[in-house]
Amino acid sequence: MIIETAREYVRHMTAGRLALTYRLFEEEFGDRTAFSISVSMTDSESGERDSCTARDITGDVSEALHMFKLISDGTVTPMTLIDIISDLLP
């Protein structure tokens, strides 16, 4: 399930022992706004946590939502987020 609040979209999911949280949110960059995506992950067995944020991806909400869906549907982890975003950008 994806939850939207004021230009922020959040999706929580589990994959085996991993709890993942995906966030798509709008930020201001000087005189413009753009979307960023973050992924947080917690290992339920070890308690280890990791996170990564890709900032200023796009200013287009449709493109941002499309990437967010692909990333969260694909169970992308923090370790691979930047590479995946790079592959998705034109």
C-alpha positions in Angstrom: 0.0 0.0 0.0 1.3 3.5 -0.9 0.3 6.4 1.4 0.2 10.0 0.1 0.5 13.0 2.4 1.3 16.5 1.1 3.5 15.5 -1.8 5.1 12.6 0.1 4.5 9.0 -0.7 5.5 6.2 1.6 5.4 2.4 1.2 6.3 -0.1 3.8 7.0 -3.8 3.0 8.9 -6.8 4.1 11.0 -9.2 2.1 12.0 -12.2 4.2 13.8 -10.8 7.3 14.1 -7.3 5.8 11.7 -4.4 6.6 11.9 -1.8 3.9 10.4 1.7 3.8 10.3 3.7 0.5 9.7 7.4 0.5 9.1 9.8 -2.4 9.1 13.4 -1.3 9.2 16.9 -2.7 12.1 19.2 -1.7 13.1 22.7 -2.5 16.4 23.3 -4.3 16.9 27.0 -4.5 14.1 28.5 -6.6 12.7 25.2 -7.7 11.3 22.0 -6.3 12.1 18.4 -7.2 11.4 14.9 -6.0 13.8 12.7 -4.0 13.5 9.0 -3.1 14.8 7.3 0.0 15.0 3.7 1.0 15.4 2.5 4.6 16.0 -1.1 5.5 16.2 -3.0 8.8 17.3 -6.6 9.3 14.9 -8.2 11.8 17.5 -10.8 12.9 20.6 -8.6 13.3 18.9 -5.3 13.9 21.3 -3.7 11.4 19.9 -0.6 9.6 20.8 1.0 6.3 19.4 3.9 4.3 20.1 5.9 1.2 18.5 9.0 -0.4 18.7 10.0 -4.0 18.0 13.7 -4.1 16.8 16.0 -6.9 15.8 13.2 -9.3 13.1 15.0 -11.3 10.7 17.9 -11.1 8.0 15.9 -12.9 5.6 14.2 -10.5 4.5 11.6 -13.1 8.1 10.5 -13.8 8.8 10.5 -10.0 5.8 8.4 -9.2 6.7 6.0 -12.0 10.3 5.6 -10.7 8.9 5.2 -7.1 6.6 2.4 -8.2 9.4 0.6 -10.1 11.8 0.9 -7.2 9.4 -0.2 -4.5 7.9 -3.0 -6.6 11.4 -4.2 -7.4 12.4 -4.4 -3.7 15.4 -2.1 -4.3 17.7 -1.9 -1.3 19.7 1.1 -0.1 22.9 -0.4 -1.5 21.5 -0.4 -5.0 19.3 2.7 -5.0 21.7 5.1 -6.7 22.6 2.6 -9.5 18.9 1.9 -10.2 18.0 5.6 -10.3 20.9 6.2 -12.7 19.6 3.4 -15.0 16.0 4.8 -14.9 17.0 8.4 -15.8 17.0 9.4 -19.4 
